[in-house]
Amino acid sequence: MTFSFRRQPYTETRHEISIFRYLRVPLLAVCLALVPSAKADVFKYDVQFTSPTFHAHVIFELPSFQETVDNQKTFDLATWSDPGSPNLFSISGDSTGCVTDLGNAPGPCELFQHNGSSIDSVEVGSSGMPTFNGPGTWTKSSSDFSNTIIITDIPSVPEPSALVLLSSCLLGVGLVVRKRRFQRRLTSGRL
């Protein structure tokens, strides 16, 4: 007894062909929608002030560059030489000045505060403050103090998992297209 496995010829109907043509774009759109978007650029501020009697250091991130930052409350790092730590910070790189709960300070300026009180605050006025107008390293120092401001633009980078997901979706769409073309050639006899 012998078995004969013979492949039945594949015949596509016009309906199947037209449906696939209309589904190419939505399939690609679904692939792109599944891929998580990369995070936006972030600007990291690193501000250090040192004098013989006082030291303060704050690091924080903002979604865009800002020459004047008023009442920043969220920090990656916040330390100073006094008891506690600063929990409110303002900075201005131009003549706009620092606008705080305590009033206005002429710019450029920095203001470190603990609990929002004028007793627990240190203001660095224009004599000890470098001006800045964008990302970079800005310093001003003398024999009495050192003030360094480092503003870094951290560009967005897609996550590796997003790239793998995108490439696998595109590979799947490509395989479907290739299979359809092969089947059309097989039925038309142009193999």
C-alpha positions in Angstrom: 0.0 0.0 0.0 1.4 3.3 -1.0 0.3 6.7 0.0 0.5 9.6 -2.3 0.7 13.0 -0.8 -0.2 15.5 -3.5 -0.6 19.1 -2.8 -3.8 20.6 -3.9 -3.2 23.7 -6.0 -3.9 26.9 -4.2 -6.3 29.3 -5.8 -6.9 32.7 -4.4 -10.1 34.5 -4.9 -10.2 38.1 -5.8 -11.8 38.8 -2.5 -8.8 37.4 -0.5 -6.4 39.4 -2.6 -8.3 42.7 -2.1 -8.7 42.1 1.7 -5.0 41.6 2.1 -4.2 44.8 0.1 -6.4 46.8 2.4 -4.9 45.2 5.5 -1.3 46.0 4.7 -1.4 49.5 6.1 -3.4 48.7 9.2 -1.1 45.8 10.0 1.9 48.1 9.8 0.1 50.7 11.9 -0.6 48.1 14.6 3.0 47.2 14.7 4.1 50.8 15.1 1.4 51.4 17.8 2.6 48.4 19.8 6.1 49.9 20.0 6.5 52.0 23.1 7.6 55.6 22.4 11.0 56.7 23.6 11.2 59.2 26.3 11.8 62.8 25.5 15.0 64.7 26.0 15.8 65.6 29.6 17.9 68.5 31.0 19.9 67.6 34.1 20.9 70.5 36.3 23.9 70.0 38.7 24.5 73.0 40.9 27.3 73.2 43.5 28.2 76.2 45.7 31.1 76.1 48.1 32.4 78.7 50.5 34.6 78.4 53.7 31.4 78.4 55.9 28.8 76.8 53.6 28.4 74.0 51.0 25.3 73.2 48.9 24.8 70.7 46.1 21.5 70.0 44.2 20.8 67.8 41.2 17.4 67.8 39.4 16.0 67.1 36.0 13.6 69.2 33.9 11.8 68.2 30.6 13.1 71.3 28.8 15.9 73.9 29.3 14.8 76.8 31.6 17.0 79.7 32.3 14.9 80.6 35.3 13.7 77.8 37.6 11.5 79.0 40.5 10.7 76.9 43.6 12.1 73.5 42.4 11.0 70.9 44.9 11.9 67.5 43.3 15.6 66.6 43.5 17.8 63.6 42.6 20.3 64.9 45.2 20.0 67.8 47.7 22.7 68.3 50.4 24.1 71.3 52.2 26.4 71.8 55.3 23.5 73.0 57.5 21.3 70.5 59.4 18.6 69.1 57.1 18.7 69.4 53.4 17.4 72.0 51.0 13.9 71.2 49.8 13.3 74.3 47.8 15.6 75.7 45.1 15.5 78.6 42.7 18.0 79.6 40.0 18.2 82.3 37.3 20.9 82.6 34.7 20.0 86.1 33.6 18.9 89.4 35.0 15.3 88.1 35.5 16.1 87.2 39.0 14.8 84.5 41.4 11.2 84.8 42.3 10.5 83.0 45.6 8.1 82.9 48.5 10.6 85.3 50.3 10.5 87.9 47.5 12.6 88.7 44.5 16.4 88.4 44.2 18.2 90.2 41.4 19.7 87.9 38.8 21.6 85.9 38.1 21.0 84.2 41.4 20.5 80.9 43.3 18.4 80.4 46.4 18.7 77.3 48.6 15.9 77.0 51.2 14.9 74.5 53.9 11.2 74.3 54.8 10.6 77.6 52.9 11.8 79.8 55.7 14.0 82.8 55.4 16.0 81.7 58.4 17.0 78.4 56.7 18.0 79.8 53.3 21.1 80.8 51.5 21.0 83.3 48.6 23.9 83.5 46.1 23.5 86.9 44.3 25.0 88.1 41.1 28.4 88.7 42.5 28.8 84.9 43.1 26.7 83.6 40.3 27.7 82.7 36.7 25.3 83.7 34.0 24.1 80.8 31.7 21.9 80.6 28.7 21.9 76.9 27.7 23.4 73.5 28.4 27.1 73.5 29.4 29.4 74.1 32.3 29.3 77.5 33.9 31.6 78.5 36.8 32.4 81.5 38.8 34.9 81.5 41.7 37.1 83.7 43.8 39.3 83.1 46.9 36.1 83.1 49.0 33.8 80.8 47.0 33.3 78.5 44.1 30.1 78.1 42.1 29.6 75.5 39.4 26.5 74.9 37.3 26.5 72.0 34.9 23.5 71.7 32.6 23.4 68.5 30.5 21.1 67.7 27.7 20.3 64.0 27.9 19.0 62.9 24.5 16.2 60.4 24.1 17.3 56.8 23.3 14.8 54.1 22.2 14.7 51.1 24.5 16.2 47.9 23.2 12.9 46.1 23.7 11.1 48.6 21.5 13.5 48.0 18.7 13.1 44.2 19.0 9.3 44.6 18.9 9.4 46.9 15.9 11.7 44.6 14.0 9.7 41.5 14.7 6.5 43.2 13.6 8.1 44.3 10.4 9.6 40.9 9.9 6.1 39.3 10.3 4.5 41.7 7.8 7.3 41.0 5.4 6.9 37.2 5.7 3.1 37.5 5.1 3.8 39.6 1.9 6.4 37.1 0.7 4.1 34.1 1.3 1.3 35.8 -0.7 3.7 36.6 -3.6 5.0 33.0 -3.6 1.5 31.6 -3.7 0.5 33.9 -6.6 3.5 32.8 -8.6 2.7 29.2 -7.8 -0.8 29.5 -9.1 0.2 31.5 -12.2 2.9 29.0 -13.1 5.7 31.5 -12.9 7.7 29.7 -10.3 
